């Protein structure tokens, strides 16, 4: 799915007090929602999670299974989906999208 089309699809940014696992600062909840722990909201962190949203939309319903398999196989840091998210979290497209979501968040 081209980024221009995907960005037009709604994404909900939820700012939450608690998140599981306890050590997590943010996570993509599904292909349409991100949760970020209150006090941890940054453009880079939201951009990172937006990359995961795009991955979810690209891979489909099996994203959580693929993600978990990669983490179990390669470790969190070297999981290909995490490597891609870290590489793209500084991309102007994702940062602008993150700024828009943060500005619109309740």
NUTISE-917081 format. One record per residue (C-alpha): x, y, z; residue in three letters; residue number from 1. Coordinates in steps of 0.25 Angstrom, whole numbers, plus 5000, padded with zeros to 4 digits. Example, Ala and Ser with C-alpha at 12.3 -4.5 7.8 and 13.67 -1.06 7.14 Angstrom:
residues 2
<node X="5049" Y="4982" Z="5031" residu="ALA" num="1"/>
<node X="5055" Y="4996" Z="5029" residu="SER" num="2"/>
This chain:
residues 106
<node X="5000" Y="5000" Z="5000" residu="UNK" num="1"/>
<node X="5006" Y="5013" Z="4996" residu="UNK" num="2"/>
<node X="5010" Y="5022" Z="5008" residu="UNK" num="3"/>
<node X="5001" Y="5034" Z="5002" residu="UNK" num="4"/>
<node X="4989" Y="5025" Z="5002" residu="UNK" num="5"/>
<node X="4992" Y="5019" Z="5016" residu="UNK" num="6"/>
<node X="4994" Y="5032" Z="5022" residu="UNK" num="7"/>
<node X="4980" Y="5036" Z="5018" residu="UNK" num="8"/>
<node X="4974" Y="5024" Z="5026" residu="UNK" num="9"/>
<node X="4971" Y="5028" Z="5041" residu="UNK" num="10"/>
<node X="4980" Y="5025" Z="5052" residu="UNK" num="11"/>
<node X="4976" Y="5027" Z="5066" residu="UNK" num="12"/>
<node X="4987" Y="5032" Z="5076" residu="UNK" num="13"/>
<node X="4983" Y="5027" Z="5090" residu="UNK" num="14"/>
<node X="4991" Y="5034" Z="5102" residu="UNK" num="15"/>
<node X="4990" Y="5024" Z="5113" residu="UNK" num="16"/>
<node X="4994" Y="5023" Z="5128" residu="UNK" num="17"/>
<node X="4997" Y="5008" Z="5127" residu="UNK" num="18"/>
<node X="5002" Y="4999" Z="5116" residu="UNK" num="19"/>
<node X="5006" Y="4984" Z="5116" residu="UNK" num="20"/>
<node X="5016" Y="4980" Z="5116" residu="UNK" num="21"/>
<node X="5020" Y="4989" Z="5128" residu="UNK" num="22"/>
<node X="5034" Y="4993" Z="5121" residu="UNK" num="23"/>
<node X="5027" Y="4997" Z="5108" residu="UNK" num="24"/>
<node X="5026" Y="5012" Z="5105" residu="UNK" num="25"/>
<node X="5017" Y="5010" Z="5093" residu="UNK" num="26"/>
<node X="5011" Y="5000" Z="5084" residu="UNK" num="27"/>
<node X="5003" Y="4998" Z="5072" residu="UNK" num="28"/>
<node X="4990" Y="4992" Z="5077" residu="UNK" num="29"/>
<node X="4985" Y="4988" Z="5063" residu="UNK" num="30"/>
<node X="4985" Y="4994" Z="5049" residu="UNK" num="31"/>
<node X="4978" Y="5006" Z="5053" residu="UNK" num="32"/>
<node X="4982" Y="5010" Z="5067" residu="UNK" num="33"/>
<node X="4995" Y="5013" Z="5075" residu="UNK" num="34"/>
<node X="4996" Y="5014" Z="5090" residu="UNK" num="35"/>
<node X="5007" Y="5023" Z="5096" residu="UNK" num="36"/>
<node X="5009" Y="5024" Z="5111" residu="UNK" num="37"/>
<node X="5006" Y="5038" Z="5117" residu="UNK" num="38"/>
<node X="5019" Y="5046" Z="5119" residu="UNK" num="39"/>
<node X="5026" Y="5038" Z="5108" residu="UNK" num="40"/>
<node X="5020" Y="5044" Z="5095" residu="UNK" num="41"/>
<node X="5030" Y="5049" Z="5085" residu="UNK" num="42"/>
<node X="5030" Y="5050" Z="5071" residu="UNK" num="43"/>
<node X="5041" Y="5040" Z="5069" residu="UNK" num="44"/>
<node X="5033" Y="5029" Z="5077" residu="UNK" num="45"/>
<node X="5020" Y="5032" Z="5070" residu="UNK" num="46"/>
<node X="5027" Y="5031" Z="5057" residu="UNK" num="47"/>
<node X="5033" Y="5018" Z="5061" residu="UNK" num="48"/>
<node X="5019" Y="5012" Z="5064" residu="UNK" num="49"/>
<node X="5014" Y="5018" Z="5051" residu="UNK" num="50"/>
<node X="5024" Y="5010" Z="5044" residu="UNK" num="51"/>
<node X="5018" Y="4998" Z="5051" residu="UNK" num="52"/>
<node X="5004" Y="5002" Z="5047" residu="UNK" num="53"/>
<node X="5009" Y="5002" Z="5032" residu="UNK" num="54"/>
<node X="5015" Y="4988" Z="5034" residu="UNK" num="55"/>
<node X="5002" Y="4983" Z="5040" residu="UNK" num="56"/>
<node X="4995" Y="4989" Z="5028" residu="UNK" num="57"/>
<node X="5005" Y="4983" Z="5018" residu="UNK" num="58"/>
<node X="5005" Y="4969" Z="5025" residu="UNK" num="59"/>
<node X="4991" Y="4968" Z="5029" residu="UNK" num="60"/>
<node X="4984" Y="4960" Z="5041" residu="UNK" num="61"/>
<node X="4997" Y="4952" Z="5043" residu="UNK" num="62"/>
<node X="5006" Y="4964" Z="5047" residu="UNK" num="63"/>
<node X="5006" Y="4960" Z="5062" residu="UNK" num="64"/>
<node X="5010" Y="4946" Z="5059" residu="UNK" num="65"/>
<node X="5021" Y="4950" Z="5049" residu="UNK" num="66"/>
<node X="5026" Y="4961" Z="5059" residu="UNK" num="67"/>
<node X="5026" Y="4951" Z="5071" residu="UNK" num="68"/>
<node X="5033" Y="4940" Z="5062" residu="UNK" num="69"/>
<node X="5044" Y="4950" Z="5058" residu="UNK" num="70"/>
<node X="5046" Y="4955" Z="5072" residu="UNK" num="71"/>
<node X="5047" Y="4940" Z="5077" residu="UNK" num="72"/>
<node X="5056" Y="4937" Z="5066" residu="UNK" num="73"/>
<node X="5065" Y="4949" Z="5065" residu="UNK" num="74"/>
<node X="5063" Y="4956" Z="5078" residu="UNK" num="75"/>
<node X="5056" Y="4969" Z="5079" residu="UNK" num="76"/>
<node X="5067" Y="4978" Z="5075" residu="UNK" num="77"/>
<node X="5070" Y="4970" Z="5062" residu="UNK" num="78"/>
<node X="5056" Y="4966" Z="5058" residu="UNK" num="79"/>
<node X="5055" Y="4971" Z="5044" residu="UNK" num="80"/>
<node X="5042" Y="4979" Z="5047" residu="UNK" num="81"/>
<node X="5048" Y="4986" Z="5058" residu="UNK" num="82"/>
<node X="5061" Y="4989" Z="5050" residu="UNK" num="83"/>
<node X="5052" Y="4995" Z="5039" residu="UNK" num="84"/>
<node X="5044" Y="5003" Z="5049" residu="UNK" num="85"/>
<node X="5056" Y="5009" Z="5055" residu="UNK" num="86"/>
<node X="5062" Y="5012" Z="5041" residu="UNK" num="87"/>
<node X="5049" Y="5019" Z="5037" residu="UNK" num="88"/>
<node X="5045" Y="5026" Z="5050" residu="UNK" num="89"/>
<node X="5054" Y="5038" Z="5046" residu="UNK" num="90"/>
<node X="5048" Y="5039" Z="5032" residu="UNK" num="91"/>
<node X="5041" Y="5052" Z="5029" residu="UNK" num="92"/>
<node X="5028" Y="5045" Z="5025" residu="UNK" num="93"/>
<node X="5026" Y="5038" Z="5038" residu="UNK" num="94"/>
<node X="5031" Y="5050" Z="5047" residu="UNK" num="95"/>
<node X="5021" Y="5059" Z="5040" residu="UNK" num="96"/>
<node X="5010" Y="5049" Z="5042" residu="UNK" num="97"/>
<node X="5014" Y="5047" Z="5056" residu="UNK" num="98"/>
<node X="5013" Y="5062" Z="5058" residu="UNK" num="99"/>
<node X="4999" Y="5063" Z="5053" residu="UNK" num="100"/>
<node X="4994" Y="5051" Z="5062" residu="UNK" num="101"/>
<node X="5001" Y="5058" Z="5074" residu="UNK" num="102"/>
<node X="4994" Y="5071" Z="5071" residu="UNK" num="103"/>
<node X="4981" Y="5065" Z="5069" residu="UNK" num="104"/>
<node X="4982" Y="5056" Z="5082" residu="UNK" num="105"/>
<node X="4972" Y="5058" Z="5093" residu="UNK" num="106"/>
